[in-house]
Amino acid sequence: MSKYRKKPVVIEAEKFDPEDSIPPDVEVVSLNDKKAYFVPTLEGDMSVRPGDFIITGVKGERYPCRADIFEETYEPADEAGPIDWEEYRTGVLRTANSSLSWQQRVAMGSMGLSGETGEIVDYLKKGLFHGHDIAPDKVRDELGDVLWYLTFLGNLFELSLEEIAQENLGKLRRRYPEGFDPEKSKGRES
């Protein structure tokens, strides 16, 4: 059986609180001094309770979601949205020293990549062997510096991050089609 991963999509949602305001598409039905609330969905009207979330999907469809399920399924999205790798590459090139020759750029990219990799290795070494705390924010920042030099160096050879990642993924699939195998890793060619 094939496995699938849900694509990451950004949705809009609002916590339903009839005491605060009722969205215009929510129908209110009174029954024996009690109110019930319904949201029109693609599958028909669905009830929504105070505290539930009303989600607006990627095609504008709306549907209710119980608060506990919403909290387990969703997390706040970065307002910037998913990374645009071409925009990132452009930002790297904008912040690079453009007065260098091609050979100097290759040297700077190689040395920078090595230096930044060394910085994260040293940081983790201090955490693992010297008792220092390891802060995920610091790891993220150091990996960001590695990514800058990787992008810069790849650009010099007209390679995008997407192309590098796709080729690497293909190599890993060929090398370990069933997942990592210590026996297959012994004596393998690079």
C-alpha angles and dihedrals in degrees: 000000000000121000124224134194121211110247113245108249130171116234133181120237138175128197107240113236113163089190089063103037140321117228112240094245094055113100117216118210121187118212119177094331091314124107127221123192128211133191118205108235136173087265095049133271114337126192120247124195129204107276094029120116125241109214126203107206131212093275096044095263115144129213138159124249126193112247096240093051091045092053092050094046107038139047130185112283123228105252089226090064125213118344117270102217094199089054089049091051090050089051091051092051091046090056096044125097102261095187093075124101119245091258091050090049091052090050092046092047093048094045092043092050091049093045095049091045087052090051093055092044090052092047092051092044090057090050096046100040108019101045097248120148116255111220116200089214090058091047089050092050093049092047087050089058090050089050091051092056093041090053092045093049094044090051091056088062093040092250121140123211088245091055092047092048094046093050091047091049090051091050091051092049091051093045097044109018092166095038130272115339119184091208092054090049092060114093094355123151117246 
